[in-house]
Amino acid sequence: MSDSLNSPAAPPAPGDPARHTRAKGEPRFPDGPKADPAGSHFERRIRSFQPRRSRVTAGQADALQRLWPKWGLDIDGQRVIDLAELFGNDRPVVLEIGFGMGEATARMAAGDPDTNILAVDVHTPGQGNLLGLAARGGLTNVRVGNGDAIILLREMLRPDSLDGLRVYFPDPWPKKRHHKRRLIQPEFLTLAATRLRPGALLHCATDWEPYAEQMLDVLTAHPDFENTQPDGGFAPRPEFRPLTRFEGQGLDKGHVVNDLLFRRVPHRQDG
Ligand SMILES: C[S@@+](CC[C@H](N)C(=O)[O-])C[C@H]1O[C@@H](n2cnc3c(N)ncnc32)[C@H](O)[C@@H]1O
């Protein structure tokens, strides 16, 4: 893989739109991701993410401005998307939910150019970062979704349209009153199963052991998924998954990381 995936982007020059100071009410990135693409249409849902206000660097802003029109997708929940049109080819598509800063995503895309990756997060600096990494790495198989992946799955993707789903280090929501916000729950799995082709791989990883146990329990009990591990337990980290940024922080704290590799089973014949 090219080292350019790790090299910083050049900061925008004076006069560049990325240096522009916004007037009140002016969108942050006129050609970039929308602040809240689904608006209030789906407002009463429980969110699995928390809004974060973090600084967008000049390099990330520049990538958002330049590359969003080409490679970005606002998750507005208003239309069904044609994945072959989005990627410009009909290669298999894997959805990654919550890519953070996108370093692992870019590495996986570089390592498997024949697979398209639709990477979704709500985190604007990460979106800019991943777009920049993709451009500098010459990656043409990455598209960046902005918004809630649940709305994408429910409103915008066709049945059986995905060849894989990756959920790496989802927010652990450790407090009991927040457990309802955890992404990996039976209802989420039922929705995800409708969008995954039979045989598609669902790959999760977490460094939060109680969440890992919950994932194993709900996945094992779910009729649409089967464990790829003969002993019905956690999987060793597959070589194709690099360490992620969040994982590194967990390992520094002495956390144990667990991977889960489940397969979408063939459709049930109802009735
Ligand atoms: C703890 S971070 C992990 C990021 C990255 N996978 C890593 O390992 O470094 C979880 C990420 O998931 C995103 N996220 C959580 N729920 C989401 C959802 N429903 N749709 C899109 N992104 C979501 C959060 O914004 C956050 O960036």
Ligand as a Chemical Component Dictionary entry (heavy atoms), coordinates in Angstrom:
data_LIG
# 
_chem_comp.id                   LIG 
_chem_comp.type                 NON-POLYMER 
_chem_comp.pdbx_formal_charge   0 
_chem_comp.three_letter_code    LIG 
# 
loop_
_chem_comp_atom.comp_id 
_chem_comp_atom.atom_id 
_chem_comp_atom.alt_atom_id 
_chem_comp_atom.type_symbol 
_chem_comp_atom.charge 
_chem_comp_atom.model_Cartn_x 
_chem_comp_atom.model_Cartn_y 
_chem_comp_atom.model_Cartn_z 
_chem_comp_atom.pdbx_ordinal 
LIG C1  C1  C 0  -15.990 4.794 18.812 1  
LIG S1  S1  S 1  -15.956 5.387 17.190 2  
LIG C2  C2  C 0  -14.971 4.191 16.324 3  
LIG C3  C3  C 0  -14.438 4.719 15.029 4  
LIG C4  C4  C 0  -13.564 3.742 14.207 5  
LIG N1  N1  N 0  -14.308 2.597 13.721 6  
LIG C5  C5  C 0  -12.348 3.280 14.989 7  
LIG O1  O1  O 0  -12.329 2.117 15.393 8  
LIG O2  O2  O -1 -11.434 4.105 15.202 9  
LIG C6  C6  C 0  -17.601 5.013 16.619 10 
LIG C7  C7  C 0  -18.009 5.838 15.409 11 
LIG O3  O3  O 0  -19.280 5.393 14.966 12 
LIG C8  C8  C 0  -20.024 6.508 14.524 13 
LIG N2  N2  N 0  -21.447 6.118 14.549 14 
LIG C9  C9  C 0  -22.133 5.625 15.605 15 
LIG N3  N3  N 0  -23.407 5.361 15.260 16 
LIG C10 C10 C 0  -23.531 5.677 13.945 17 
LIG C11 C11 C 0  -24.615 5.633 13.015 18 
LIG N4  N4  N 0  -25.832 5.202 13.383 19 
LIG N5  N5  N 0  -24.394 6.065 11.765 20 
LIG C12 C12 C 0  -23.171 6.517 11.394 21 
LIG N6  N6  N 0  -22.100 6.581 12.226 22 
LIG C13 C13 C 0  -22.286 6.167 13.484 23 
LIG C14 C14 C 0  -19.633 7.602 15.503 24 
LIG O4  O4  O 0  -19.852 8.887 14.974 25 
LIG C15 C15 C 0  -18.142 7.318 15.695 26 
LIG O5  O5  O 0  -17.337 8.030 14.786 27 
# 
loop_
_chem_comp_bond.comp_id 
_chem_comp_bond.atom_id_1 
_chem_comp_bond.atom_id_2 
_chem_comp_bond.value_order 
_chem_comp_bond.pdbx_ordinal 
LIG C1  S1  SING 1  
LIG S1  C2  SING 2  
LIG S1  C6  SING 3  
LIG C2  C3  SING 4  
LIG C3  C4  SING 5  
LIG C4  N1  SING 6  
LIG C4  C5  SING 7  
LIG C5  O1  DOUB 8  
LIG C5  O2  SING 9  
LIG C6  C7  SING 10 
LIG C7  O3  SING 11 
LIG C7  C15 SING 12 
LIG O3  C8  SING 13 
LIG C8  N2  SING 14 
LIG C8  C14 SING 15 
LIG N2  C9  SING 16 
LIG N2  C13 SING 17 
LIG C9  N3  DOUB 18 
LIG N3  C10 SING 19 
LIG C10 C11 SING 20 
LIG C10 C13 DOUB 21 
LIG C11 N4  SING 22 
LIG C11 N5  DOUB 23 
LIG N5  C12 SING 24 
LIG C12 N6  DOUB 25 
LIG N6  C13 SING 26 
LIG C14 O4  SING 27 
LIG C14 C15 SING 28 
LIG C15 O5  SING 29 
# 
